[in-house]
Amino acid sequence: MKWNKTWKKASLLAITAVMGTTLAGCGTTGSSVSQAANGKAENSGKLVVYSAGPEGLAKKIEEGFEAKTGIQVEMFQGTTGKILSRMEAEKANPVVDVVVLASLPSMQSMAKDGLTLPYADAPNSDKLVKDWSDPNGNYFSYSASALGIVYNTSQVKTPPTSWADLAKAEWKDKVNIPDPSLSGSALDFITGYLSAKGDSGWSLFEQYQQNGVAMAGANQEALDPVITGAKDVVAAGVDYMAYKAKADGEPVDIVYPAEGTVISPRPAAIIKTTQHEQQAKQFIDYLLSDDAQKLVTGAYLLPGRTDIQAENRTNLADIPAYPVKWDWMNEHGEEVATRFTGLYQ
């Protein structure tokens, strides 16, 4: 399937990681996923949701939805890459009803391939940021994150203010960047930057590589060394993780370069093969509700609805953003990820 090509190189590793994550109980239980994989969840009427975190938010949404509707949820949590790899492995016997990703181009590709079930009249969908959701109801971006420069406040007294700064000698061997084959938001940043800058934009990433920037796993793996002080900076760091770590007392903060950055919407969609259409629609209704949007802002994410503002972080109107081309990002994601990872390996 085209929508999963970008992630195929990581498929075997991701599937192994999925099983490890499952057994570790990261957002679900081994028994519940095994039950879903055997198709028993379908008969039980439970709603199967695959969600690209954050883990705490996904759990609160699960609990809030169950309390409001009485419908039980079996949830698997992982990165966008792990979720798409899992769906690829299950494509002969799909069990998932609703998917939440951290990459809009990946969801657009799924919709283009006819894998999503439209829900055009979802309540509150008219209040969503229009560029992030499908007008025909194939997917709804209920939240978003912005990519910025995350830095250790104990070690960095004058933080960088532009992407180009990180190519300077003073930052040599001090910077991490997430792996776009594992992180949907990292892939959004790199493809979004290139869609705005054109082919000349590759020079920035080549300069990063020459300056010792390290590709360091998914988002959390890239951030952890900055929290501990092993590195100074994450380039294209996910902002809600930085706000959360800062609120927890960690020595980190974030800047959005004045020249612009990429906003990474987090879309949700009903999968066309669902046997629980009405329950799945209720889950979408809940994601777009006031209650769930408050949970979104509580997790330091940007709300998907324009009529709701976060009080604990910079809001959308105050983040300078590149004029990205989502169609180009969707079309070129695979080749960009391949070229980028090849450059850093």
PELIN-V445168 format. One record per run of one state. SS is the DSSP state (~ for helix, > for strand, _ for the rest). FROM is the first residue (numbers start at 1). LEN is the number of residues. If there is no record, write none. Layout:
ss = [SS,SS]
from = [FROM,FROM]
len = [LEN,LEN]
//
This chain:
ss = [_,~,_,~,_,~,_,>,_,~,_,>,_,~,_,~,_,>,_,~,_,>,_,~,>,_,~,_,>,_,~,_,~,_,>,_,~,_,~,_,>,_,~,_,>,~,_,>,_,>,_,>,_,~,_,~,_,>,_,>,_,~,_,>,_,~,_]
from = [1,2,24,30,38,40,45,47,52,55,70,73,78,80,90,91,94,98,101,104,113,116,117,125,128,129,130,133,140,153,163,168,169,172,175,178,184,198,199,211,214,216,219,229,233,239,248,252,256,261,262,263,272,277,288,290,299,302,304,305,306,316,319,321,322,326,345]
len = [1,22,6,8,2,5,2,5,3,15,3,5,2,10,1,3,4,3,3,9,3,1,8,3,1,1,3,7,13,10,5,1,3,3,3,6,14,1,12,3,2,3,10,4,6,9,4,4,5,1,1,9,5,11,2,9,3,2,1,1,10,3,2,1,4,19,1]
//
